[in-house]
Amino acid sequence: MSENIQTDITIIGAGITGLTLAYHLKNAGANVRIVEKADHIGGVIQTATENGFIYETGPNTGVLSNPELVELFEDLADVNLETANKDSKNRWILKNNRFHAMPAGLISGITTPLFSFYDKFRILGEPWRKPGTNPDETLADLVKRRMGKSFLNYAVDPFISGIYAGNPEKLIPKYALPKLYNLEQTYGSFIRGAMKKAKEPKTDRDKKATKEVFSAQNGLENLTNALGKTIGMDSIHTKSQDTQIQPTDRGFKTTFADSEGTSYTITSARVVSTVAAPNLQPLLPFLDTEKLKPINDLVYAKVVQVVLGFENWTGRRLNAFGGLIPSREKRKILGILFPSSIFKNRAPDNGALLSVFIGGMRHPEAIDMSDEELLTLAKTEVKATLHEKNEPHLQKVFRYKNAIPQYTIDTPKRLAAIDEIEQKYPGLILAGNIRDGIGMADRVKQAVDLSEKLSV
């Protein structure tokens, strides 16, 4: 059995990028179809509820870093934005087997044991240091040059482990952290730039980007489900197998089969891929391997998330966002997130929900550890750093082999290859986290920008 479908735009992937793009395109009057390999929408964004715990099996939080994300919540009727509790504004950093709060002001900056006295004094001169001239400078070199080694070791390094699961010696700020890079290039200084940007007039729309940590009420899956409902599930093909795209005289032909053996052919003028780099070659068999190589060379951090739920928490009071582990502390985890301290109703009263992250670019071998080994490691670290003696009532292990792309020195080659392919095949767009950032806000903004481009 086969089915032929004619549409305006075909989107490959029903993650946050593909769903947001389809939502905006349909609002603009376009006929859209989404083709998804998994048996569900939302990609890695999935929420589970069990024995009084609400936990994420993928991303736990995002940041309201652009108005497009806030407006998406405003537009959708079936989901509510939830921002982090005030108590969770603290960020803890481990030093000498003890968690310390990241400084939040002048006094705490002077008294914190995280940074050396020399670097605390040296930071006073940061506004007058000359900006760098090497666009390929690593994040580690940038931070050491402007702020000092202890700031790299006990602020930036653990932050990068927590956000990118990456290595600051490899990441290039121009691509991985463009806002930080532009502070120096535009204003000559992180401190001076941050002060000037704070004083710049903002429109009401700009003010929506509050930089607050967010989720959706009762879990992020409610955001992607609301998108799916608004788009219409009849426009989304899940359980799609052997999906391939081929160019035609009038656009593109997308073929796939469903789990029941029905084959589909979707003909469209334009097609957008949101898939990860390793999945592009089988999706686009007409492309030369050499043309795709700069994209396929994109390295992804391998990350394991261990979810632990405690019905009765007796350890250290979790009045923080979580605790990050600097690499120089030589621990085997990247950090511990405290979802029940950040958002409401994530654990029973007097209980706690934790997400322990393991692996990343530091310890990629963790992905191959057994569940038992990973659970033992996670519980041992929680006991050692948070002093909890009780056994967790909820224990889950989730592995992500292609978790977070690393925007390193090869990024310009990858972006050039994407541009070359799109120029050669007009109407084909390569999107997703292979470019334009890794966060949920980045993905939503990319989708909005693409929808405006494709709606012209």
ABEGO torsion letter per residue (X at the ends): XBBBBBBABBBBEABAAAAAAAAAAAAAGBBBBBBBABABBGEABBBBBBGGBBBBABBABBBBABAAAAAAAAABAABBBBBBBAAAABBBBBBGGBBBBBBABAAAAAABAABBAAAAAAAAAAAABBBBABAABBAAAAAAAAAEAAAAAAAAAAAAAAAAGBBAAABBAAAABAAAAAAAAAAGBAAAAAAAAAABBBBAAAAABAGBBBBBBGEAAAAAAAAAAAAEAAABBBGBBGBBBBBBAAEBBBBBBBAAGBBBBBBBABBBBABBAAAAAAABAABBAAAAAAAAABBBBBBBBBBBBBABBABBBBBBAEBBBBAAAGBABAEBBBAAAABBGABBBGBBBBBBBBEEAABAAAAABBAAAAAAAAAAAAAAAAGBABBBABBBBBBBABABBBBBAAAAAAAAAAAAAAAABBGBBBBEAABGEABAAAAAAAAAAAAAAAAX
